[in-house]
Amino acid sequence: MSLRYFQRLIRNHAGIHIPKEKFSMIEIRLNPRLKALGLRSFKEYANYLIADPFGDELIEFTNALTTNKTVFFREKYHFDFLKSYLEKESPSDMTYLWSAACSSGEEAYSLSIICNLIAFSSPRFNYRILASDIDTNKIEIAKKGIYKKNALSNVPKHLIRTYFSTIHEPFENKVIVSEKLKENIKFRAYNLTKKNNNIGISFHYIFLRNVLYYFSDDVVLKVLRSLIKQLNIGGLIFVSLTETLHHLDLGLLPIGSSVYRKIKHMNEKT
């Protein structure tokens, strides 16, 4: 059984497209699963996945092939934009934000820092953050909120002093995120590409950054439609600075670099 089986499986399950020229990546990332299961070939591993009655190995398979690269305040422009925007907005009863591909949590905690700064100067401001990712291992890391000190290279020193504490482990210093940041975040394993994915919350701000380029065009449109349906009219969606939604009829108006405001319900026929 060729590596094309794994290519099809990850696309069908998670919407991730891996081109043929990157098949070596599939081999490298799946080899540890073969060793963990005591399997001798990719054919045996494919059969194992097919026979897996509960889908537990499908989770491990997906985790292995998911690319997660993130840092605190990645693409800082967006966090500066959000802070400025929030400062001009009148506080509502509750502001809901969604970090829709949060990886190991750095983006969600960066958002929480911004919201805490707003709440400090505007006590009426209340917020909740949903942070989701398909990789269950990364979600567990995010929940713990423990990172190597060098992960804070983009975080200003005064914010490090306020929102992080040092924990000393043998041979390595790490930091843990303050409970003040954690208390308003809910981390959840979530597959953006599955049908009937309504969270049941109308969000004011959605961050969907550095994930769309892993999807084929049809999956991109499917994911965007699903998320934008859950965005309030007037709410903002942020995509990566390397991505654009200008060519898509989704009821959005560009108001900044890769920042869009929902101005109407999207045309379901497009």
C-alpha positions in Angstrom: 0.0 0.0 0.0 1.6 3.3 -1.1 2.0 6.5 0.8 -1.0 7.8 -1.3 -3.2 6.1 1.2 -1.9 8.3 4.0 -2.2 11.4 1.7 -5.9 10.6 1.1 -6.6 9.8 4.7 -5.2 13.1 6.1 -7.0 15.1 3.4 -10.3 13.3 4.0 -10.1 13.5 7.8 -8.4 16.9 8.3 -8.5 18.7 5.0 -4.7 18.8 4.9 -3.2 18.5 1.4 0.3 17.0 1.3 1.7 17.1 -2.3 3.7 14.2 -3.7 7.0 16.0 -3.4 6.5 16.0 0.4 5.9 12.3 0.7 9.3 12.0 2.5 7.8 14.1 5.3 5.0 11.5 5.7 7.6 8.8 6.1 9.6 10.7 8.6 6.6 11.7 10.7 4.9 8.3 10.7 8.0 6.2 11.5 7.7 6.8 15.2 4.1 5.5 15.1 5.3 2.3 13.4 8.0 1.8 16.2 5.5 2.6 18.9 3.1 -0.1 17.6 5.8 -2.6 16.7 4.9 -2.6 13.0 7.4 -3.4 10.3 6.0 -1.6 7.2 3.8 1.3 6.1 1.4 -1.4 4.7 1.0 -2.9 8.2 0.4 0.6 9.6 -2.3 1.3 6.9 -4.0 -1.9 7.7 -3.8 -1.1 11.4 -5.6 2.2 10.8 -8.2 0.5 8.7 -8.9 -2.0 11.4 -8.8 0.5 14.3 -12.4 0.2 15.7 -12.4 3.3 17.9 -10.3 5.7 15.8 -7.7 6.2 18.6 -4.8 5.7 16.2 -6.4 8.1 13.7 -5.9 10.8 16.4 -2.2 9.8 16.7 -1.9 9.7 12.9 -3.4 13.2 12.6 -1.2 14.6 15.4 1.9 13.2 13.6 1.1 14.8 10.3 -0.1 18.2 11.6 2.3 21.0 11.3 2.4 23.3 14.4 4.7 26.3 14.3 3.8 29.3 16.5 5.2 31.9 18.9 3.8 34.5 21.2 2.6 37.5 19.4 3.3 36.0 16.0 2.5 38.6 13.3 2.4 41.3 15.9 0.5 43.7 13.7 -2.7 41.8 14.3 -2.4 42.1 18.1 -1.7 45.8 17.9 -4.7 46.2 15.5 -6.9 44.2 17.9 -5.8 46.3 20.9 -6.4 49.5 19.1 -9.8 48.3 17.9 -10.9 47.2 21.3 -9.9 50.5 22.9 -12.3 52.3 20.6 -15.2 49.9 21.1 -17.8 50.3 23.8 -17.6 47.2 26.1 -20.4 44.7 25.5 -21.8 42.3 28.1 -19.2 39.7 27.0 -16.7 39.7 24.2 -16.1 36.3 22.6 -12.8 35.5 20.7 -11.8 32.3 18.9 -8.3 31.2 18.3 -9.3 28.6 15.7 -5.9 27.0 15.1 -4.2 27.6 18.4 -1.5 24.9 18.2 0.3 24.9 21.6 -1.5 27.9 22.9 0.7 30.9 22.3 -1.8 32.7 20.2 -4.6 32.3 22.7 -2.5 33.5 25.6 -1.3 36.5 23.5 -5.0 37.3 22.9 -5.6 37.0 26.6 -2.8 39.4 27.4 -4.3 42.0 25.1 -7.8 41.5 26.6 -6.3 41.8 30.2 -4.7 45.0 29.2 -8.0 46.3 27.9 -9.8 45.1 31.1 -7.3 46.9 33.3 -8.2 50.3 31.8 -11.8 49.4 31.1 -13.3 47.4 34.0 -16.6 46.8 32.2 -14.8 44.8 29.5 -15.3 41.0 30.0 -14.1 38.4 27.6 -13.9 34.7 26.9 -11.6 32.9 24.5 -12.1 29.6 22.8 -8.8 28.1 21.7 -9.1 25.0 19.4 -6.8 22.8 17.4 -7.0 19.4 15.8 -3.8 18.2 17.4 -4.7 16.8 20.8 -1.1 16.7 22.0 -0.7 20.4 21.4 -4.0 21.1 23.2 -2.6 19.3 26.3 0.5 21.5 26.1 -1.7 24.6 25.8 -3.7 23.7 28.8 -0.6 23.4 31.0 0.7 26.8 29.8 4.4 25.8 30.4 6.9 27.0 27.8 10.7 27.4 27.5 11.9 30.8 28.4 13.2 31.5 24.8 9.6 31.2 23.6 9.0 34.6 25.1 11.4 36.4 22.7 8.5 38.5 21.2 7.0 39.4 24.6 7.9 42.8 26.2 9.7 42.4 29.5 7.0 44.2 31.5 4.4 41.7 30.2 6.6 38.8 31.1 6.9 40.0 34.7 3.1 40.5 34.9 1.8 37.3 33.2 4.5 34.6 33.5 6.3 33.0 36.4 9.6 31.1 36.2 9.7 27.5 37.2 13.1 25.9 37.6 13.7 22.4 36.3 17.0 20.5 36.1 19.1 22.0 33.3 16.3 24.2 31.9 14.4 27.2 33.0 10.7 27.3 31.9 7.9 29.7 32.5 4.2 29.1 33.3 1.4 31.3 32.3 -0.5 33.1 35.1 -3.9 31.9 36.1 -5.2 35.4 35.2 -4.6 34.5 31.6 -5.9 30.9 31.8 -9.1 31.6 33.6 -10.9 33.1 30.6 -9.6 30.5 28.0 -11.2 27.2 27.2 -9.0 24.8 25.2 -10.7 22.2 23.0 -9.7 19.7 20.4 -11.6 20.6 17.2 -11.5 19.6 13.6 -12.2 22.7 11.4 -13.2 20.6 8.4 -16.0 18.5 9.8 -19.6 19.1 9.0 -22.1 20.5 11.6 -19.3 22.2 13.4 -21.3 25.0 15.0 -19.8 25.9 18.4 -23.0 27.5 19.6 -21.4 30.9 20.2 -21.6 34.1 18.2 -18.0 35.4 18.1 -16.8 39.0 17.9 -13.3 38.1 16.8 -11.9 35.0 15.1 -8.2 34.4 14.5 -7.7 31.8 11.7 -4.0 32.3 10.9 -1.3 30.2 9.3 -3.6 27.3 8.6 -5.5 27.9 5.3 -2.4 27.2 3.1 -2.5 23.6 4.3 -5.9 23.1 2.7 -7.0 22.7 -0.8 -9.2 25.5 -2.3 -12.5 23.7 -1.7 -11.6 22.9 2.0 -10.5 26.6 2.5 -14.0 27.8 1.3 -15.7 25.2 3.5 -13.8 26.1 6.6 -14.2 29.9 6.1 -18.0 29.6 5.5 -18.4 27.5 8.7 -16.4 30.0 10.8 -17.9 33.2 9.3 -21.4 31.8 10.0 -20.4 31.9 13.7 -19.1 35.5 13.5 -21.3 38.4 14.5 -22.2 41.0 11.9 -19.6 43.7 12.5 -17.2 41.1 13.9 -13.6 40.7 12.7 -11.8 37.7 11.2 -8.0 37.7 11.1 -6.0 35.5 8.6 -2.3 35.3 8.2 -0.5 38.3 6.7 0.5 36.0 3.8 -3.2 35.1 3.1 -6.0 37.1 1.5 -9.8 36.7 1.2 -10.3 39.5 -1.3 -11.3 37.1 -4.1 -14.0 35.3 -2.1 -17.7 36.4 -1.7 -18.1 35.9 2.0 -19.8 39.1 3.1 -16.5 40.6 4.3 -14.9 44.0 4.1 -11.1 44.4 4.4 -10.3 46.9 7.1 -6.6 46.1 7.6 -3.8 43.8 6.4 -5.5 40.4 6.4 -8.2 41.7 8.7 -11.9 41.6 7.6 -15.1 42.8 9.0 -18.3 40.9 8.5 -20.8 43.3 6.9 -23.5 40.9 5.7 -24.4 37.2 5.6 -22.5 35.5 2.9 -24.0 34.3 -0.4 -24.7 30.6 0.2 -24.7 30.0 -3.6 -21.1 31.1 -4.2 
